[in-house]
Amino acid sequence: MKPLSKAAAIPVGAAFLTGVTGQDGSYLAESLLSRGWEVHGLVRHQLLPGAHGDGETAVEGVEYHVGDLSRPDEVGSILESVKPDLIFNLGGISSVYQSWQHPYDTALVSGASVVAMLETTWQLQQATGKEIRFLQASSAELFGEAESAPQNETTPIRPISPYGAAKALAHHAVSVYRGRGMFASSAILYNHESVRRPAKFVTRKITSAAAAIAAGKLDRLSLGNMNAIRDWGWAPDFVDAMDRIIHAVEPDDFVVATGVSHSVQDFVAAAFKAAGIDDWRAVVDVDESLARPTDAAEMRGDIAKISSKLGWRPSVGFDALVTAMVRHDQTILAGESAQS
Ligand code: GDP
């Protein structure tokens, strides 16, 4: 059999993750630990054992380090003590909506901090002579209002939100350091969801409301722009893609998406149907105050490059994703009812 040439043979070592308690960080930490990696994670505050809140998942076996992404000195000294083989930068302000409320903080923690981390990584690599691989969780928001869909790695970078602008700085910085000789890659991630998605994102907001309305525990759901079209994938699939990108033979940028898009309204219809409600229009309102100053009409990624070069394909489609999230929210509600 021909040997698999898509992945480099990297011995198991130490990985450092920012955003480690988030959706992607927690799935990635579990995956790396199960394969024998030592996993270090950056957290803003000391984690309570077993913490499992909205948007924060603690994983047993991870060594957590308290530090702030906006303080390069703190992150730098943690990196110097951990001396990782791999760095996954998944942290920062993850919500486009929040970036409109905190544009400066977004620029700092999702943009400038990445430049600082790349420089620290480069210096550390120079000092120790040991390669450190860097994976940036980049975003489809780079493309803003793209002229066509699907978008690929050559689509012009033209962000239309503070989040996209900060991610664009980080994305460019990754290619600058790659040009300098570092193994630095970007995963251009489209929206990706799971049962660990916090309710500030539209998918979880919809599935938790659909479950609650069906159970008679909530009356109505208010949403902003229901016409937005997004390419929603399954977060564990996307974590697998990031892992393949950092283990590839060469550093590079890859779009990570499903290639299939749906409107927010399609998501609503599918979620309410899964919860047993056919007439979702009777319980869903549009609230203009939830719409954003600018919002790309359609985001859909072209996965030809990652499929052909790294053999990656998504394993979970739209209907399965929506149903899994609704079922999870129904299970949580059933647990709450049993306790009360
Ligand atoms: P984002 O793509 O990272 O901003 O992920 P979101 O899940 O927050 O938003 C996805 C899309 O849903 C965007 O086009 C939003 O404008 C749209 N949307 C419509 N109503 C809402 C809402 O009530 N909350 C959020 N978060 N998004 C909404």
Boltz pocket constraint, residues with backbone or C-beta under 6 A from the ligand:
constraints:
  - pocket:
      binder: B
      contacts: [[A, 94], [A, 95], [A, 96], [A, 97], [A, 191], [A, 199], [A, 200], [A, 201], [A, 202], [A, 203], [A, 205], [A, 222], [A, 223], [A, 224], [A, 225], [A, 226], [A, 228], [A, 229], [A, 230], [A, 264], [A, 290], [A, 291], [A, 292], [A, 295], [A, 296]]
      max_distance: 6.0
